[in-house]
């Protein structure tokens, strides 16, 4: 469930990029959930044409996904029509477009960067539209270069085919159960049902065979050979027709995977050392080479030989022996008694959770001081209820000071408190305290959404205030005008840099 501050931030991005009318439609979808066209018109109080055009803009820019319920009926027993679902994550990803461009600029060439910038700016494009945009102002045809750049982006999975215009989603969202044997008995493990947004996104994603393929299967083999000249002609005609209708878009999932792996490596580097970061980087690279998706809910199973082969490909890894790599794996959580044939499993989710805890603890330190930080850190490590006196004793704090700080943290929802009756002659009650990590992570995420919104609004205000001079070269100004110009430019750079750093922390709690 998206918080109110998250919805406000998403609506702000849509307003900035597409105007208030489109933002009104999008905000209603974010607040009320998926809606048909008729209800959107009623809630927004806009006319049919404006709502329809706004939806087309949002779909074009991957912010809304149409879908239908399979086998679903409304209250009157008639079939449910097309519903429109706002994709909150895709809207927030618009903040990260500069990061996505930077990733491609580091890994691929400038032509790929240009192509990606067009997809991020214009949303869904056909190959013909990409060629037309690249050909503007140029005499020679650039079709071959565009196709090659698109192929590179597809191979790196930074671009994908667009999902179907309308996807079907089952109305059945009951919890799934699995059975796991434990000796002679079997226990059922309940898996939380997927959200509607997750089910719609999964249903919309094309099959892996064609998702990253420049040309879909047209009945010819890998060498594009067919049995007759007629069939060759048909194959070419089909390919041309497909190019005109196939839409492509940036693959946000792959960019977030890249940023998640980078965050994992940097957190391990800060927590341990460069050697541990090198080993983890090798593990993640081995998974990428094997073309297997790394899900944060699961650990990474790889053999020791595969890990070591990947480690020695790096400059830092060439100096490492097998035993040293095993020591680093032990630091990352794998048993030290493993043998070469063992499959290593590193808990990636645990690394992210550690990073979240560090972020929350730093917030507590800045906001409440050292004593509160020590109490919070103690409770976070204990992961169980502790009475006030025991907490004060553990961190060597005066017993009179502890209740005041604990109550302040509890009032701001950073701690969970319960009152327990102590058995005895007087039946007294004591307070016991605990850190509820998922609840705190949600609280911190909401605060980050609010901070990002405030920074974005301040940037918009400063840009509007200096609209007349911001794009003018500084040589045009002198004296006090030059000082004002530099102050405005530096202020915008500082706000932009702060927003990007805040987004790094935001991704840690929301996307990773």
N, C-alpha and C positions, 0 to 999 in steps of 0.2 A: 504494500500500500504506500503510495507516494504521499509525502507530507505536504502541508499547505505551502510551506516555503519552497519546496521543490517544484510545485505547480506554478507558483508565482515566477520562479526563475525561468522555467520552460516557456511560460507565456511571454515573459520579457524578451527572450531570444526570438520568438516568432514575431512579436511586434516590431522589433528592430529590423528583421530581415524581410518581412512580408506585409507589414501594416496592421492596423487595428482590426479590420474586418476579418482577415484570416486568423488573427490571434483570438478573436472572440469565438470563432468556431472551434479552434483547437482547445481553448481553455474549457469550454463546455464539455468536450470529449474527455479531457483530463479529469475534470471534477465529477462527472456523472457516469464515466465508463462508456463502453461502446453503445452507439445510438444509431437508429435508422435516419434517413434523410428527413422524414416528416417530423420527428421529434427534435432534430437539430434546428429546423426552421422555427418550431414553436419556442424552444428554449432561448435561441439567440435573438428572436424577433427580427430576423433579417428576411429578405425576400428569397424566393427559390433560386433565382439566378446567382445571387451573391454567395449563398451557402454552397451551391454546386461548384462554382468557380473556386471558392476557397478550398474545398475538398480536393479538387483537381491539383491545386498548387501544393497542398500538403502531401498528397500522394506522389506527385512529381519529385518532391524533395525528401521522400522516404520518412515522413513524419506521421503518416496515417496509413493503415492497412485495411482495405475492405475484406470482409469475410461473411460467410453464411453459416448458420447452424445446420448441421446434417441431421435430418430427422426431427428438427425442432418445430413446435407449433406455438402460436401465441394463445392468448386467453380465449379467442373466438374459435380456435381449432384450425385456423388457416396457417399456411406455411410462413415462417418468419423470413422477411426479405433481407436485403444487404445491410449489414451493420458496419460501422466505421469505428476503428479502434485507434486511438492516439498512441504512438510509440514513444513513450517518455524518454527512454534511453537514447534513441536516435536524435531526439531534439536536443538533449544535453550534449551529445557528441559534437554538436556544431561549435561548442566552445573549444574543442580539441582539433579543429581542422588545421591550424598551424603546426601542431605536433605530428599529424598524419603526413603533411607535406614534408616536414623535416625528416621523417623516417624514410620516405621514398627518395629524398635527395641524398641521403647517406648510402642507400643500398643500390639505387638504380641511377639512370642518367637524367639529364635535364628534359629530354623529350617525354619521359615517363612522368616527370613532375608536372609538366605543362598539361598533359592529358588528365592527370589526377586532379589538378586545380580546376579544370573545366567540369569534371564530374562532381566535385564538392560544391562548386558555385552554382551549377545548373541542374543538379540532381540526376535524373535518369536520362541517358542519351543513347541513341543508336550509333553504330559505327559510321554511318553516312553523316550524321550530325557532327561527330568528332572530326571527320575529315574536312567537312565544310568549314568548321571553326578554325582548324589548323591551316587551311588554304587561304584564308582572308589576307589580302595584301601580298600574296606570293604567286609568281607566274608558274612555277613548276608544280606538278602534282605531288602531294605529300601523302597520298593514300598508303603507299608501302611503308613509310616511316610510322604512320599512325597505327597500322596493323601490327607492326613489329613491337611498338611501345605497348599496345594493348596486350599482346601476347606475353611480354615480360611481366606486366602487372598481374595477368592471370596466373602465370607460373608461380609468382610470389604470393598469390591469393590476396592481393590488395584490391582487386576488382572482381566482381562476380556478376552473373546474370541476375536480372531483377526477378523477384518472385511473381507468381501469377497475380493477375489483377484482382481476382476474387478467389479466396481459398475456402474450403469447407472444413469446419471444426465440429467435432462431436459434442453433443450436449452433455454427455456423461463425463463428469469430472470427479468420480468417486475415488477414494484412496486405493492405491494399488498395494498389494501385499505380496511378500515373497517368503518362502519357507527355507529355513537354514537348519541343517541337521546338527544336533548337539548330542552326540552319543546315541542313546536309544530313543531320545525324545526329539521332537521337532518344535521349533518356536517360530511364530510369525513375526516378521519385522515389518512395521507399517512405514510406508514411504509417503511423505507429504505430497498431496496432489499439486500438479503444476498450475501456475496461474494462467488465466485466460490469455494474457499477453504472450507467455511462453509457448502455449499450445498453438496460438495463431502464427507466431514467428516460425516455429518448427514446421507447421503445415505449409507455410509459404515458401520455404527454402527449396530450390530445385534439387533434383537428385545429384549426388556428388559427381556422377559421370559427365553431366553437362554443365554443372554450376560454374566450373572454371575452364570450360572448353570454348575455344573461339568459334568452332563450327560444330553444331550438333550432329548426331549420327543420321546420315541420309541414305544409308543402305550400302555404301561403298566401304571397302576395306581401308586399312591404315595407309596404303599407298595410293588411295583414291582411285583404284582400278575397278571397273565393272565389266560385265560380260559383253557389252556391245557399245557402238558409238552412240546409239540413241540414249542408252542409259547414262552415258557420260554427259550428254547434253542436258538430260533431265537433272542430273546431280548438280551441274553448274547453275542451272536455273533455280533449283531449290536453294542453293547456297546464297545466291544473289537476293532472292526473296527473303531469306532468313535474315540477312544483314540489314535489310530495310526495316524489319519489324522487331528484331531482338534488341531489348533495352539492357544497358549495362549501368552499374552503379558501384560506388566505393564499398568495399567490404569492411564495415566497422568492426566486425567480430575479430578479424585478423589483426587490425591495428591495436585493439584493446589487448589481444593476446601478447603482442609484441611489448606493449607498455607494461603489462602484468609481469612478464618474464624479466624485464629490465628492473622493475621494482623489487622482485624477489632477489635478484642478484645483488643489487645495491644494498638491500637490507641485510643480507648475509655478509656482505663485505664490511658493513659498519658494525655488525654484531660480532663477527669472527675476524677474518683477515682476507687478503687477496687470494690466497690458496683455496679457501673454502668457496669463495665466489667463482673461481675458475672451474672447480669441480661441478658446482651447481649449473654453471653456464654450459658445461659439456653435457650434462644430463639433459637439459632442456633442448640443446641443439640435436642430441641424438634422437629425442622424441620427435622433433620437427623433421629430421631427415627420414624417419620412419613413417612420416605423414600420418601420425596419430595425434588426435586432439588431446591436449592436457586439460582435464576438467579439475577445477579446484576442489571438488568434493572427494577426489580420489588421490591416492599416492601414485608415484611413477615407478612401474616395474621395468627394470633393465638389468641385463647381466653385467657382471663386473668387467668382463672383457670388452664389451661394447663401450662402457663408460671410460675405461682406460684408453682405448683407441681414440676416443673423441678428445680426451684430456690432452694427449700428447700432440694433437694437431695445433694447439695454441702455443704461443711463445712462452708463457709462464708454465705451461703444463709439461714442456719437454724436459724440465729438470726434475720432475716428480717420479718417484718410484711407485710400484704397486702398493707397497705398505703405507706410503704417505697418503696416497689417494684413499686407501681404506680408513686411515685415521680421520681424514676430513669427512668421509661418509659417516663415520661414527659420531663426529661432532654434529652432523646434520640429522642424526637420529637413528642411524642404522646400526644393528648389533655388531660389535667389534669381532665376534667369533665367526663371522661369515667366511665362506670359502670361495674360490674363484667361480664356481658354477652357480653360486647363489644369485637370485634375482633381487636387486636392490630396490627398495621402495622408500622414497623420500616424501615426507608429509608436507606438500606445498601449502596446503591450507593452514597448517600449523605456523608456517613462516609468516603468512599474511596476518594471522591472528596476533602473533607476537608484535608485528609492526603496528597493528591497530592499538594494542595495549600501550606501546611506547608513545604513540601519538596522544592517547587519552591522558596518560600520566604527565606528559609535558604540558597539557592544557591545565590539569589540576595544579601543577607546580606554579604556573604563571598566574593563575586566577586566585588560588587559596593559600599559597605559601608552602614552605618546606615541610612543616609539621603535618599539614593535611596531605601533602604528597607522600610522605613516609607512611602514614596510616592507610592511604588508598593503595599504595604499592603492596603493603603487607597483606591487606585483605584480598587484593587481586591474586597474589601468589597462593594464599591459603585456600581460596575457592570454596569456602564454607562459612557458616555463621560463626562470629566471634563476639563475645561480650565486651562491653566497653573497658572494663578493668584490664582484661587480658591484652587488648590492643594497646592501651597506654603502657602497660608493663613491657610489651614486646619491643616497642620503639623508644622506650625510656622517656616518656612524656608525662608531665604532671597530670594527675587524675582529674583535676578540676578543669584543665584545658581541653582534654579529650572530648567530653560530651559536647562542648560548644562547636568544635570543628566538625565532629561527626554529624551533628544536627544541621549544620550549614550545608555539608555535602548532601545530606539526605533531602533537605528542602529543595535543592537544585537538581534532584533526581540522579545524583551521581552514586548514591548508595541505596541499598534496599534494607529496610529495618523491620524487625518484628519484636513484639513484647512477649516474653516467656515468663510463666509463673514458676518460681523456684519453690520446690516442696520444703516444708518446714513448719515451725510453729506459727510464723507470721504470714506465710503465703505471699511473700513479696514478689514483685515483678522486676525483671531486668530487661534492658534493650540489647538485642543481638544484631549484628551488622554483616552485610554481605555485598559483594560486587556482582551485579547482574550484567554480565558483559554484553549480551545481545541488546538489552535495553539501552545501555549506555552508548553502544555503537550507533543505534538509531537516533539517540538524542544528539550526539556529536555530528552525525550526518546532517540532521535538520539544521543545526547551527551553521554548518558549512554552506548549505544551500542559501541560508539567509545572508551570510557574509559575502558569498559570490554574487548574490543579487545586489547588495549594497555597492560592491565594487563596480559591477556592471553599470548600475545607475549613475554612479559618480563619473565613470568614464564617458558615458553618453552625455552627461551634463557638460563636462569639460570640452568634449568634441564640438558640441553645439555652441558653446560659448566662444570657442576659437575657430569657428567654421570659416571665417573670412581670411584667416592668416595661416591656418595649419598646413596648407599645401603650398604656401609661398616659400621660395628659397630664402634662407636667412640673409643672403647678401642684399636683399631688398630693404632690410631694416637697419636702423642706426640708433645708438644711444639707448634710451629707455625702452623704445620699441623692440630693440634686439634682446634686451634683458627679459621683457615680457614674453617674447616669442620662445626664448630658450627655456624659461620657467614652465611654459605651457607644454612644450615638447618633452621636457624631462619629467613633468608630472604625469603625462600620459604614458610614458615608458615605464615609470615606476608602478602605476596602477595596472598596466598590462602584465608586467612581470609578477606582481603580487597575485593577480588573478590566475596566472598559469601555475604558480607554486601552490596556491590554494586548491586548484584543480587536481594536482598530484595527490594531495591528501584526500580530496573528495573521491577520486577513483579508488583509493585504498579501501574506503568504507562502502562504496556503492557498486563498483564495477569488478573488483577483484574478489 
